[in-house]
Amino acid sequence: VIPQTSVLGAILLTGYLGGATATHVRIGEPFYMPIVLGMLVWAGLFLRDDRLRALLPLRS
């Protein structure tokens, strides 16, 4: 909601989803959904935030 904190939110959500992935691995369930959700969060942020695109240029 607040663009200035979007990167911080993505980092915190990545940590949360890392814990969810570890829990799924520990109990033997499929663990791909938290990983896919984290990738979608970072892809959306990459497409929206110019600062992140400047840090990670996909085209040379």
N, CA, C and O of each residue as an XYZ file, in Angstrom:
240
protein
N       0.831     -1.181      0.000
C       0.000      0.000      0.000
C       0.875      1.245      0.000
O       0.562      2.218     -0.686
N       1.965      1.229      0.757
C       2.870      2.381      0.812
C       4.111      2.028     -0.010
O       4.888      1.160      0.391
N       4.309      2.692     -1.161
C       5.413      2.310     -2.053
C       6.799      2.401     -1.420
O       7.689      1.639     -1.799
N       7.008      3.307     -0.470
C       8.333      3.457      0.128
C       8.735      2.237      0.939
O       9.927      1.995      1.128
N       7.780      1.470      1.418
C       8.091      0.304      2.246
C       7.893     -1.017      1.509
O       7.860     -2.076      2.135
N       7.761     -0.964      0.190
C       7.483     -2.190     -0.559
C       8.655     -3.172     -0.513
O       8.441     -4.381     -0.420
N       9.872     -2.673     -0.577
C      11.030     -3.573     -0.529
C      11.147     -4.205      0.854
O      11.418     -5.400      0.966
N      10.949     -3.427      1.893
C      10.978     -3.972      3.251
C       9.890     -5.027      3.426
O      10.134     -6.075      4.022
N       8.711     -4.761      2.919
C       7.622     -5.734      3.000
C       7.943     -7.018      2.262
O       7.621     -8.105      2.740
N       8.580     -6.904      1.096
C       8.954     -8.097      0.341
C      10.010     -8.907      1.086
O       9.970    -10.137      1.074
N      10.946     -8.231      1.728
C      11.972     -8.937      2.498
C      11.348     -9.658      3.689
O      11.675    -10.814      3.956
N      10.454     -8.981      4.404
C       9.789     -9.614      5.549
C       8.914    -10.779      5.115
O       8.884    -11.812      5.784
N       8.200    -10.625      4.002
C       7.364    -11.711      3.501
C       8.216    -12.894      3.046
O       7.798    -14.044      3.183
N       9.404    -12.624      2.506
C      10.304    -13.702      2.112
C      10.744    -14.512      3.327
O      10.810    -15.740      3.264
N      11.044    -13.836      4.425
C      11.394    -14.544      5.661
C      10.251    -15.383      6.181
O      10.454    -16.516      6.616
N       9.052    -14.836      6.140
C       7.864    -15.572      6.589
C       7.631    -16.809      5.721
O       7.352    -17.891      6.236
N       7.748    -16.644      4.408
C       7.543    -17.774      3.501
C       8.674    -18.795      3.616
O       8.465    -19.980      3.359
N       9.869    -18.345      4.000
C      10.953    -19.290      4.265
C      10.616    -20.194      5.434
O      10.901    -21.391      5.402
N      10.009    -19.625      6.469
C       9.554    -20.436      7.601
C       8.453    -21.397      7.198
O       8.424    -22.539      7.658
N       7.548    -20.946      6.343
C       6.487    -21.832      5.857
C       7.070    -22.975      5.037
O       6.614    -24.114      5.145
N       8.071    -22.678      4.221
C       8.721    -23.721      3.428
C       9.414    -24.730      4.336
O       9.313    -25.937      4.117
N      10.116    -24.241      5.352
C      10.794    -25.143      6.286
C       9.796    -26.035      7.015
O      10.070    -27.212      7.250
N       8.651    -25.485      7.370
C       7.622    -26.284      8.037
C       7.086    -27.368      7.119
O       6.907    -28.509      7.544
N       6.830    -27.022      5.870
C       6.334    -28.016      4.914
C       7.360    -29.122      4.676
O       7.000    -30.296      4.576
N       8.627    -28.749      4.586
C       9.677    -29.756      4.394
C       9.752    -30.670      5.610
O       9.901    -31.885      5.471
N       9.650    -30.088      6.797
C       9.771    -30.868      8.034
C       8.672    -31.914      8.169
O       8.935    -33.029      8.620
N       7.442    -31.570      7.785
C       6.349    -32.530      7.950
C       6.102    -33.361      6.701
O       5.193    -34.191      6.674
N       6.902    -33.143      5.671
C       6.847    -34.004      4.495
C       5.753    -33.672      3.495
O       5.362    -34.534      2.709
N       5.255    -32.459      3.505
C       4.244    -32.042      2.541
C       4.918    -31.342      1.360
O       6.083    -30.954      1.449
N       4.183    -31.178      0.250
C       4.751    -30.424     -0.878
C       5.069    -28.988     -0.459
O       4.252    -28.321      0.175
N       6.236    -28.533     -0.812
C       6.704    -27.232     -0.321
C       6.850    -26.195     -1.424
O       7.456    -25.148     -1.197
N       6.318    -26.451     -2.596
C       6.527    -25.538     -3.714
C       5.649    -24.288     -3.648
O       6.032    -23.257     -4.201
N       4.505    -24.339     -3.001
C       3.592    -23.190     -3.003
C       4.177    -21.952     -2.315
O       4.062    -20.865     -2.880
N       4.799    -22.046     -1.130
C       5.415    -20.833     -0.563
C       6.545    -20.284     -1.433
O       6.757    -19.073     -1.487
N       7.260    -21.164     -2.107
C       8.343    -20.714     -2.980
C       7.781    -19.966     -4.181
O       8.294    -18.912     -4.558
N       6.726    -20.512     -4.782
C       6.093    -19.856     -5.930
C       5.509    -18.504     -5.520
O       5.638    -17.525     -6.256
N       4.878    -18.445     -4.368
C       4.305    -17.187     -3.893
C       5.398    -16.141     -3.658
O       5.218    -14.973     -4.005
N       6.509    -16.541     -3.084
C       7.627    -15.618     -2.893
C       8.195    -15.120     -4.209
O       8.547    -13.947     -4.335
N       8.285    -16.006     -5.191
C       8.771    -15.594     -6.505
C       7.811    -14.602     -7.161
O       8.249    -13.657     -7.817
N       6.508    -14.810     -6.988
C       5.525    -13.884     -7.549
C       5.598    -12.515     -6.876
O       5.439    -11.488     -7.537
N       5.837    -12.498     -5.571
C       5.973    -11.222     -4.856
C       7.164    -10.447     -5.400
O       7.053     -9.254     -5.681
N       8.308    -11.118     -5.550
C       9.495    -10.428     -6.040
C       9.365    -10.041     -7.509
O       9.882     -9.001     -7.917
N       8.685    -10.859     -8.311
C       8.474    -10.506     -9.722
C       7.584     -9.270     -9.832
O       7.856     -8.377    -10.634
N       6.530     -9.217     -9.035
C       5.665     -8.040     -9.048
C       6.391     -6.789     -8.595
O       6.206     -5.715     -9.168
N       7.211     -6.923     -7.575
C       7.985     -5.780     -7.099
C       9.017     -5.354     -8.138
O       9.257     -4.161     -8.321
N       9.621     -6.310     -8.810
C      10.604     -6.006     -9.851
C       9.954     -5.213    -10.988
O      10.544     -4.267    -11.508
N       8.743     -5.603    -11.366
C       8.063     -4.904    -12.454
C       7.567     -3.520    -12.034
O       7.394     -2.645    -12.882
N       7.341     -3.317    -10.758
C       6.762     -2.064    -10.279
C       7.795     -1.028     -9.834
O       7.551      0.172     -9.964
N       8.924     -1.461     -9.320
C       9.874     -0.552     -8.672
C      11.099     -0.325     -9.555
O      11.826     -1.263     -9.882
N      11.315      0.926     -9.933
C      12.464      1.267    -10.778
C      13.794      1.074    -10.059
O      14.796      0.738    -10.689
N      13.809      1.283     -8.741
C      15.062      1.120     -7.982
C      15.548     -0.321     -8.031
O      16.749     -0.568     -8.145
N      14.632     -1.265     -7.946
C      15.010     -2.675     -7.989
C      15.479     -3.067     -9.387
O      16.416     -3.852     -9.534
N      14.827     -2.521    -10.412
C      15.262     -2.805    -11.787
C      16.646     -2.237    -12.061
O      17.393     -2.798    -12.863
N      16.997     -1.141    -11.412
C      18.340     -0.577    -11.582
C      19.391     -1.465    -10.919
O      20.521     -1.549    -11.400
N      19.027     -2.129     -9.819
C      19.969     -3.020     -9.131
C      20.175     -4.334     -9.874
O      21.275     -4.887     -9.874
N      19.114     -4.833    -10.506
C      19.163     -6.129    -11.184
C      18.762     -5.988    -12.650
O      17.653     -6.373    -13.021
N      19.637     -5.447    -13.484
C      19.258     -5.299    -14.895
C      19.257     -6.656    -15.604
O      20.254     -7.377    -15.573
N      18.143     -6.995    -16.237
C      18.065     -8.260    -16.967
C      18.614     -8.124    -18.376
O      19.049     -9.109    -18.973
N      18.596     -6.917    -18.908
C      19.159     -6.677    -20.233
C      20.470     -5.923    -20.081
O      20.612     -5.060    -19.215
N      21.416     -6.260    -20.930
C      22.706     -5.557    -20.841
C      22.824     -4.475    -21.889
O      23.843     -3.788    -21.954
